[in-house]
Amino acid sequence: MTRTARSLHVAALDALLRGRMAEIAVARDFELLREVARLAQQDAPHVLAATDPALFASWRSAVTKYHLKGWTHMTPERVDAVREKSGGRAPDPRVA
């Protein structure tokens, strides 16, 4: 399954907002996991505070929960390292 950059961003933001990191990790969807980690690491863009305050607040809250649940060490670089160690296997299609 090939994702566009936009669809990957949307799926990752949705996963971050819903706290679905463990589910994605179990599915070994490294591409999506890396994007979730990138979004959490970069935090909510400050421009959203003016343009979409509800999304800004939700994103900030999700990033806080991300760290409180122990995902702080899941950085894009760490996801890349794990992917490389595992041989870069594709996501398991049986996991939805």
Secondary structure, DSSP 8 states (H G I E B T S, - for coil): ----HHHHHHHHHHHHHHT-HHHHHHHT-HHHHHHHHHHHHH---TTHHHH-HHHHHHHHHHHHHHHHTT-TT--HHHHHHHHHHTT-----TT--
